[in-house]
Amino acid sequence: MITKKEKLQIFVDTVSRLKKTTTSEEDRLNERDLIIEKKAEKFRRLPLD
């Protein structure tokens, strides 16, 4: 059986790990803009024929 103290420690570890991996809204928007820019660059390089 898992003790109450162990359960609490698992919960705290999980929450702290999630806090480290979550990105802010601004970071997500910047990342999305970079992806859109990369896709746009691919289209700019396509020959027009």
Backbone as a chain_set.jsonl record, in Angstrom:
{"seq": "MITKKEKLQIFVDTVSRLKKTTTSEEDRLNERDLIIEKKAEKFRRLPLD", "coords": {"N": [[0.833, -1.199, 0.0], [0.374, 2.26, -0.683], [1.465, 4.932, 1.213], [-0.059, 7.808, 2.796], [1.704, 9.947, 2.837], [3.488, 9.26, 0.781], [1.746, 9.328, -1.418], [1.161, 12.063, -1.444], [3.71, 13.07, -2.04], [4.116, 12.04, -4.622], [2.081, 13.395, -5.955], [2.956, 16.085, -5.634], [5.397, 15.98, -7.031], [4.456, 15.405, -9.605], [2.893, 17.683, -10.206], [4.868, 19.684, -10.1], [6.467, 18.875, -12.212], [4.693, 19.204, -14.346], [4.365, 21.974, -14.278], [6.869, 22.784, -15.155], [6.851, 21.913, -17.789], [4.73, 23.157, -19.065], [3.958, 25.764, -21.309], [3.99, 29.307, -21.699], [1.311, 31.415, -22.879], [2.247, 33.328, -24.667], [4.655, 32.183, -25.556], [3.642, 29.98, -26.945], [2.256, 31.262, -29.006], [4.379, 32.544, -30.323], [5.778, 30.3, -31.192], [3.892, 29.203, -32.932], [3.795, 31.226, -34.866], [6.393, 30.983, -35.889], [6.244, 28.454, -37.098], [4.3, 28.943, -39.07], [5.687, 30.829, -40.563], [7.825, 29.276, -41.53], [6.427, 27.496, -43.19], [5.399, 29.31, -45.039], [7.759, 30.186, -46.19], [8.556, 27.896, -47.575], [6.63, 27.857, -49.604], [7.271, 30.213, -50.93], [9.607, 29.504, -52.173], [8.864, 27.744, -54.118], [8.758, 26.968, -57.603], [7.218, 29.07, -60.051], [5.235, 27.89, -62.273]], "CA": [[0.0, 0.0, 0.0], [1.05, 3.553, -0.705], [1.065, 5.745, 2.364], [-0.566, 9.14, 2.473], [2.87, 10.795, 2.587], [3.981, 8.905, -0.557], [0.774, 9.87, -2.375], [1.371, 13.506, -1.487], [4.976, 13.32, -2.729], [3.874, 11.764, -6.044], [1.282, 14.514, -6.448], [3.816, 17.274, -5.698], [6.341, 15.761, -8.136], [3.717, 15.504, -10.867], [2.53, 19.084, -10.418], [6.073, 20.464, -10.406], [6.879, 18.484, -13.562], [3.761, 19.846, -15.277], [4.673, 23.408, -14.31], [8.076, 22.964, -15.956], [6.607, 21.607, -19.201], [3.729, 24.033, -19.673], [4.526, 26.992, -21.861], [3.094, 30.447, -21.583], [0.53, 31.715, -24.086], [3.109, 34.077, -25.585], [5.579, 31.222, -26.167], [2.891, 29.184, -27.927], [1.986, 32.111, -30.17], [5.643, 32.713, -31.035], [6.068, 29.028, -31.849], [2.958, 29.089, -34.053], [4.259, 32.163, -35.895], [7.577, 30.405, -36.526], [5.791, 27.363, -37.965], [3.646, 29.567, -40.225], [6.748, 31.46, -41.356], [8.55, 28.206, -42.229], [5.565, 27.01, -44.274], [5.339, 30.371, -46.044], [9.056, 30.181, -46.874], [8.525, 26.78, -48.534], [5.827, 28.273, -50.758], [8.009, 31.25, -51.66], [10.677, 28.867, -52.942], [8.307, 26.926, -55.202], [8.788, 27.635, -58.916], [5.905, 29.47, -60.559], [5.05, 27.463, -63.662]], "C": [[0.874, 1.258, 0.0], [0.545, 4.378, 0.473], [0.585, 7.113, 1.889], [0.586, 10.084, 2.122], [3.428, 10.526, 1.183], [3.05, 9.436, -1.646], [0.972, 11.367, -2.555], [2.645, 13.84, -2.259], [4.825, 13.087, -4.233], [3.097, 12.916, -6.668], [2.138, 15.765, -6.633], [4.8, 17.15, -6.856], [5.657, 15.936, -9.483], [3.378, 16.952, -11.187], [3.758, 19.908, -10.784], [6.584, 20.126, -11.802], [5.975, 19.141, -14.604], [4.041, 21.34, -15.389], [5.885, 23.683, -15.181], [7.788, 22.794, -17.441], [5.574, 22.518, -19.848], [4.387, 25.315, -20.139], [3.508, 28.11, -21.726], [2.377, 30.672, -22.915], [1.398, 32.424, -25.119], [4.098, 33.145, -26.291], [4.872, 30.397, -27.231], [2.614, 29.997, -29.179], [3.249, 32.325, -30.988], [5.996, 31.45, -31.808], [5.168, 28.851, -33.07], [3.38, 30.009, -35.197], [5.477, 31.623, -36.623], [7.19, 29.29, -37.492], [5.149, 27.932, -39.224], [4.69, 30.19, -41.139], [7.539, 30.418, -42.142], [7.731, 27.68, -43.403], [5.486, 28.039, -45.39], [6.637, 30.404, -46.847], [9.121, 29.049, -47.902], [7.754, 27.183, -49.786], [6.534, 29.346, -51.574], [9.072, 30.642, -52.558], [10.15, 28.027, -54.101], [8.384, 27.681, -56.527], [7.37, 27.952, -59.393], [5.798, 29.056, -62.026], [3.714, 26.815, -63.886]], "O": [[1.95, 1.3, 0.597], [-0.661, 4.499, 0.692], [0.798, 7.51, 0.743], [0.463, 10.916, 1.223], [3.8, 11.463, 0.476], [3.51, 9.935, -2.673], [0.954, 11.878, -3.675], [2.662, 14.786, -3.046], [5.354, 13.859, -5.032], [3.412, 13.362, -7.772], [2.056, 16.428, -7.667], [5.014, 18.117, -7.588], [6.215, 16.547, -10.395], [3.558, 17.397, -12.32], [3.694, 20.744, -11.685], [7.085, 21.006, -12.503], [6.461, 19.588, -15.643], [3.962, 21.907, -16.479], [5.934, 24.7, -15.873], [8.41, 23.459, -18.269], [5.549, 22.637, -21.073], [5.25, 25.877, -19.466], [2.304, 27.864, -21.647], [2.807, 30.166, -23.952], [1.295, 32.147, -26.314], [4.351, 33.299, -27.486], [5.432, 30.141, -28.296], [2.724, 29.483, -30.293], [3.201, 32.293, -32.217], [6.46, 31.522, -32.946], [5.625, 28.402, -34.121], [3.327, 29.618, -36.363], [5.594, 31.782, -37.838], [7.75, 29.193, -38.584], [5.421, 27.458, -40.327], [4.586, 30.087, -42.361], [7.886, 30.651, -43.3], [8.271, 27.443, -44.484], [5.504, 27.677, -46.567], [6.611, 30.627, -48.057], [9.681, 29.229, -48.984], [8.179, 26.885, -50.902], [6.4, 29.375, -52.798], [9.403, 31.212, -53.598], [10.921, 27.639, -54.978], [8.111, 28.88, -56.581], [6.44, 27.181, -59.157], [6.224, 29.794, -62.915], [3.408, 26.401, -65.004]]}, "num_chains": 1, "name": "protein.A"}
